[in-house]
Amino acid sequence: MPLSDAFMAVRPAVVAFMPSVIQRNPQERGDMFPIVGTGVILDDGLIATNAHVVEALLKLPRPPNFPKNKFPFVAVLFHWVKPGDNAAISQESVAEIPLEVFGIFSVEGMIPRGKGVYYGPEKPDFNIVHVRAKGLPKVELEARTDRLIEGAEVGTIGYPMGTSALRAPGWLHQFGPFLQRGIISAILPTRGKSPHSFVINLMSMGGASGSPVFLAESGHVIGILNAGLTQPIPLYTKVEDSLQATGLVQTSTNFTYVVPSYYIASTLKHLRSDKRFALPPDTLTLQEIIQRSPASERKGSGQIKPISESCNPSDDGRVFDVRVEPVSYE
């Protein structure tokens, strides 16, 4: 399978976690809310992300009148829509669809099975977020640890640098996640039936935590990205005629740790079989959410004027073309 096909198999199930509300100045334009982390849909109502992402989301500030029984964040799906999906949609585009969070399944520990020595953390860095939606796109988990082989080509999809990357030129110019590719560099502690982590050779940045990591050959998800390996670099200050070390700064490397899917698959099996975690009977499908929700076009940055309805695209479907003019140096 080409990497582009694997990307298309995983991309629809990738979400961004954002605050439900943020404080703004009256003069500020309505812009995209900050992205705190990434997640991936496992099944109807169930999204995997890192425990440290959930901890950060639960610390988000709440306005005084914010409902006490509501979580202060949502999972946002950047979903392709077309005319007919909603009365306000006139052309194929990407819609920001917030999915309501109404529960969190936290990993509290692990139950040892068999004998041996465990070299990993006390509990793996993942939680399951419960959202009120069904009919969602979902990924295929690969829980077999024999597929974790050094040198295997992998991809990951997420939101490194959060919203800052989507508005890198100073305005919002991107709607959707980034794809990165790499290989499995190491398996921790070594190859075996129950590795506690593995390493891929690409750089991780804030916002990408929780991104699905998948096999390029199949699109099957083998884990979620959870931390980058950093290198401490000393900082020096010139004092008279000498340099003195005054501190350390952590710099990113091209090595990133991943929580293996078999942890998540085991949890998912229990959640599916426990009726206490079932979705409410009145839960809407994704298509119903799109159809019933108020929709409006996100305003542009002002860098390019809105397209006129009378504009006639060229024969090959382009709406924009490039205008070239000579430059005088006189």
C-alpha positions as CSV (number, residue, x, y, z in Angstrom):
1,M,0.0,0.0,0.0
2,P,1.4,3.4,-0.9
3,L,1.9,5.8,2.0
4,S,-0.7,8.1,0.5
5,D,-3.3,5.3,0.7
6,A,-2.4,4.5,4.3
7,F,-2.7,8.2,5.1
8,M,-6.2,8.3,3.6
9,A,-7.2,5.2,5.7
10,V,-6.1,6.9,9.0
11,R,-6.6,10.6,8.4
12,P,-10.5,10.7,8.7
13,A,-10.3,9.4,12.3
14,V,-7.7,11.9,13.6
15,V,-9.1,14.6,15.9
16,A,-7.7,17.8,17.6
17,F,-8.5,18.5,21.2
18,M,-9.4,22.1,21.9
19,P,-10.9,24.2,24.7
20,S,-14.7,24.5,24.7
21,V,-14.4,28.2,25.4
22,I,-11.6,30.7,25.6
23,Q,-11.3,34.3,26.8
24,R,-11.0,36.9,24.0
25,N,-10.7,40.6,23.7
26,P,-13.7,42.2,22.0
27,Q,-11.5,43.5,19.1
28,E,-10.0,40.0,18.3
29,R,-11.2,38.2,15.2
30,G,-12.9,34.8,15.7
31,D,-9.9,32.5,15.1
32,M,-9.4,28.8,15.6
33,F,-9.2,27.8,19.2
34,P,-5.8,26.5,20.4
35,I,-5.0,22.8,19.8
36,V,-3.8,21.1,23.0
37,G,-3.2,17.6,21.6
38,T,-4.2,15.0,19.1
39,G,-6.4,11.9,19.3
40,V,-7.6,9.0,17.1
41,I,-11.0,7.5,17.0
42,L,-11.1,3.8,17.9
43,D,-14.8,3.1,17.7
44,D,-18.1,5.0,18.1
45,G,-17.7,7.3,21.0
46,L,-14.2,6.2,21.9
47,I,-11.0,8.3,21.2
48,A,-7.5,7.4,22.3
49,T,-5.0,10.1,23.4
50,N,-2.2,10.5,26.0
51,A,-2.9,10.7,29.7
52,H,-0.8,13.8,29.9
53,V,-3.0,15.5,27.2
54,V,-6.1,14.7,29.2
55,E,-4.4,16.1,32.3
56,A,-3.7,19.4,30.5
57,L,-7.2,19.6,29.1
58,L,-8.8,19.1,32.5
59,K,-6.7,22.1,33.8
60,L,-8.2,24.4,31.2
61,P,-9.9,27.5,32.8
62,R,-13.7,27.5,33.0
63,P,-15.8,30.7,33.0
64,P,-17.9,31.4,36.1
65,N,-21.1,30.4,34.4
66,F,-19.6,27.3,32.7
67,P,-21.8,24.2,33.5
68,K,-20.3,22.1,36.2
69,N,-21.3,18.8,34.6
70,K,-19.5,19.6,31.3
71,F,-15.9,19.0,30.4
72,P,-13.9,22.2,29.4
73,F,-12.8,20.7,26.0
74,V,-14.1,19.1,22.8
75,A,-12.6,16.7,20.2
76,V,-12.7,18.5,16.9
77,L,-12.9,16.5,13.7
78,F,-11.8,18.2,10.5
79,H,-14.2,16.3,8.2
80,W,-14.8,16.5,4.5
81,V,-18.3,17.7,3.7
82,K,-20.3,18.2,0.5
83,P,-23.5,20.0,-0.7
84,G,-26.5,18.3,0.9
85,D,-24.7,17.4,4.1
86,N,-26.0,20.7,5.6
87,A,-28.2,23.4,4.2
88,A,-25.4,26.0,4.5
89,I,-22.8,23.9,2.6
90,S,-22.6,25.0,-1.0
91,Q,-19.4,23.2,-2.1
92,E,-17.0,20.5,-1.1
93,S,-14.9,21.7,1.8
94,V,-13.6,20.8,5.3
95,A,-15.8,21.4,8.3
96,E,-14.7,21.7,12.0
97,I,-17.1,19.4,13.8
98,P,-16.8,19.5,17.7
99,L,-17.7,16.3,19.4
100,E,-19.0,16.6,22.9
101,V,-17.0,14.9,25.6
102,F,-19.0,13.3,28.4
103,G,-16.5,10.9,30.0
104,I,-12.9,9.8,30.4
105,F,-11.5,6.3,31.0
106,S,-8.3,6.7,32.9
107,V,-5.6,4.0,33.1
108,E,-5.0,3.4,36.8
109,G,-2.5,0.6,36.6
110,M,-1.6,-2.7,35.0
111,I,-2.2,-6.3,36.0
112,P,0.9,-8.5,35.6
113,R,0.5,-11.7,33.5
114,G,3.2,-14.3,33.9
115,K,6.8,-14.0,35.1
116,G,9.6,-11.7,34.0
117,V,11.0,-8.2,34.5
118,Y,9.1,-5.1,33.5
119,Y,11.2,-2.0,32.4
120,G,8.4,0.4,31.6
121,P,6.4,3.1,33.4
122,E,4.0,2.3,36.2
123,K,1.1,2.8,33.8
124,P,1.2,3.5,30.0
125,D,0.6,7.1,28.9
126,F,-2.9,6.8,27.4
127,N,-6.5,7.5,28.3
128,I,-9.8,6.9,26.4
129,V,-12.0,9.9,25.9
130,H,-15.8,9.3,25.6
131,V,-17.6,11.5,23.1
132,R,-21.3,11.6,22.3
133,A,-21.3,10.5,18.7
134,K,-21.7,7.4,16.6
135,G,-21.2,6.5,12.9
136,L,-17.6,7.9,13.2
137,P,-14.6,7.0,11.0
138,K,-12.3,4.8,12.9
139,V,-8.9,3.1,12.6
140,E,-7.8,-0.5,12.5
141,L,-5.6,-1.3,15.5
142,E,-2.7,-3.7,15.1
143,A,-2.2,-5.3,18.5
144,R,0.3,-8.0,17.4
145,T,3.7,-7.0,18.8
146,D,5.5,-9.2,16.2
147,R,4.7,-6.4,13.7
148,L,7.0,-4.1,15.7
149,I,10.3,-4.6,13.8
150,E,13.2,-2.2,13.6
151,G,13.3,-0.7,10.2
152,A,9.6,-1.0,9.4
153,E,8.3,2.1,7.7
154,V,5.7,4.1,9.7
155,G,3.7,7.3,9.4
156,T,2.1,9.5,12.0
157,I,-0.7,12.1,11.6
158,G,-1.3,14.9,14.0
159,Y,-1.0,18.5,15.0
160,P,2.6,19.3,15.9
161,M,2.9,22.9,17.3
162,G,-0.9,22.9,17.6
163,T,-2.8,25.9,16.0
164,S,0.5,27.8,15.7
165,A,1.5,25.6,12.7
166,L,-1.9,26.1,11.1
167,R,-1.5,29.8,11.2
168,A,2.3,29.9,10.6
169,P,2.3,33.0,8.3
170,G,0.3,35.0,10.9
171,W,-3.2,34.0,9.8
172,L,-5.1,30.7,9.5
173,H,-4.2,29.1,6.2
174,Q,-4.4,25.3,6.9
175,F,-7.3,23.1,7.9
176,G,-6.2,19.6,8.9
177,P,-3.2,17.6,10.3
178,F,0.3,17.0,9.2
179,L,1.7,13.6,7.9
180,Q,5.2,12.6,8.9
181,R,7.1,9.4,8.0
182,G,9.9,7.5,9.5
183,I,11.0,4.0,10.6
184,I,10.9,2.1,13.9
185,S,14.3,2.8,15.4
186,A,14.2,0.8,18.6
187,I,11.9,-1.4,20.6
188,L,11.9,-1.1,24.4
189,P,13.4,-2.8,26.2
190,T,13.9,-5.2,23.2
191,R,11.9,-7.3,20.8
192,G,9.4,-9.5,22.7
193,K,5.7,-10.2,23.4
194,S,5.2,-7.2,25.6
195,P,7.4,-4.2,24.8
196,H,6.5,-1.2,26.9
197,S,7.3,1.3,24.1
198,F,9.1,1.7,20.8
199,V,10.9,4.6,19.2
200,I,10.5,6.2,15.7
201,N,13.0,8.5,14.0
202,L,11.0,11.7,13.7
203,M,10.8,14.9,15.7
204,S,7.8,15.3,18.1
205,M,6.5,18.7,19.1
206,G,3.8,20.0,21.4
207,G,0.3,19.3,20.0
208,A,1.3,16.1,18.3
209,S,0.9,14.0,21.5
210,G,-1.7,11.4,20.9
211,S,-1.1,11.2,17.2
212,P,-1.7,7.7,15.7
213,V,1.4,5.9,14.4
214,F,0.7,3.4,11.7
215,L,2.4,0.9,9.4
216,A,2.9,2.5,6.0
217,E,2.3,-0.9,4.3
218,S,-1.2,-1.3,5.7
219,G,-2.5,1.8,7.5
220,H,-3.0,-0.2,10.7
221,V,-2.3,1.7,13.9
222,I,0.5,0.3,16.0
223,G,0.6,3.0,18.7
224,I,0.1,6.6,19.7
225,L,2.9,9.1,19.9
226,N,3.6,10.2,23.5
227,A,7.0,11.9,24.0
228,G,10.0,13.1,22.3
229,L,13.6,12.4,23.4
230,T,15.3,15.6,24.3
231,Q,18.9,16.5,24.8
232,P,20.1,18.9,27.5
233,I,22.3,21.7,26.1
234,P,24.2,23.9,28.6
235,L,23.7,27.7,28.5
236,Y,26.7,29.9,29.0
237,T,27.0,33.5,30.2
238,K,30.1,35.6,29.6
239,V,31.5,36.8,32.9
240,E,34.4,39.1,32.5
241,D,36.8,37.0,30.3
242,S,35.3,33.6,30.8
243,L,32.1,31.7,30.1
244,Q,30.2,30.2,32.9
245,A,27.4,27.6,32.7
246,T,24.2,29.1,33.9
247,G,21.6,26.5,33.1
248,L,20.4,23.8,30.6
249,V,17.9,24.0,27.7
250,Q,16.2,20.9,26.4
251,T,16.4,20.6,22.7
252,S,14.4,18.2,20.5
253,T,15.9,15.2,18.7
254,N,14.7,13.0,15.9
255,F,13.6,10.3,18.3
256,T,10.1,9.9,19.6
257,Y,8.5,7.4,21.9
258,V,5.3,5.6,21.1
259,V,2.7,3.7,23.3
260,P,2.1,0.3,21.7
261,S,-1.4,-0.5,20.5
262,Y,-1.7,-3.7,22.4
263,Y,-2.2,-1.7,25.6
264,I,-5.0,0.2,23.9
265,A,-6.6,-2.8,22.3
266,S,-6.8,-4.6,25.6
267,T,-8.6,-1.6,27.2
268,L,-10.9,-1.3,24.1
269,K,-12.0,-4.9,24.5
270,H,-13.2,-4.3,28.0
271,L,-15.0,-1.1,27.2
272,R,-16.9,-2.7,24.3
273,S,-18.1,-5.5,26.5
274,D,-19.2,-3.4,29.5
275,K,-22.7,-2.0,29.1
276,R,-22.0,0.8,31.6
277,F,-19.8,2.4,28.9
278,A,-22.4,2.2,26.1
279,L,-23.5,5.4,24.3
280,P,-26.9,6.8,25.3
281,P,-29.8,5.7,23.1
282,D,-30.4,9.3,21.7
283,T,-26.8,9.6,20.5
284,L,-26.6,11.2,17.1
285,T,-24.6,9.9,14.2
286,L,-21.8,12.0,12.7
287,Q,-24.0,12.7,9.6
288,E,-26.9,13.8,11.8
289,I,-24.6,16.1,13.8
290,I,-23.4,17.7,10.5
291,Q,-27.0,18.0,9.2
292,R,-28.5,19.6,12.4
293,S,-25.7,21.9,13.4
294,P,-25.6,25.6,12.5
295,A,-22.9,26.1,9.9
296,S,-21.1,29.1,8.5
297,E,-18.0,29.8,6.5
298,R,-14.9,30.7,8.4
299,K,-13.8,34.2,7.4
300,G,-10.6,34.5,5.6
301,S,-7.5,36.4,6.7
302,G,-7.9,39.3,4.3
303,Q,-4.8,38.2,2.4
304,I,-7.1,37.1,-0.5
305,K,-10.5,38.6,-1.1
306,P,-13.6,36.3,-1.1
307,I,-14.2,34.5,-4.4
308,S,-17.1,36.1,-6.3
309,E,-20.0,33.9,-7.3
310,S,-19.7,35.2,-10.8
311,C,-16.1,33.9,-11.1
312,N,-15.7,31.3,-13.8
313,P,-13.1,28.7,-13.0
314,S,-10.7,27.7,-15.8
315,D,-11.2,24.5,-17.8
316,D,-9.1,22.4,-15.5
317,G,-11.1,23.5,-12.4
318,R,-8.8,26.1,-10.9
319,V,-10.4,29.1,-9.3
320,F,-7.1,31.0,-8.9
321,D,-4.3,31.7,-11.3
322,V,-1.0,33.5,-11.0
323,R,-0.6,37.1,-12.2
324,V,2.9,38.0,-13.3
325,E,4.1,41.6,-13.8
326,P,7.5,43.0,-14.6
327,V,9.4,44.7,-11.8
328,S,11.3,47.9,-12.5
329,Y,14.4,48.8,-10.6
330,E,14.6,52.4,-11.8
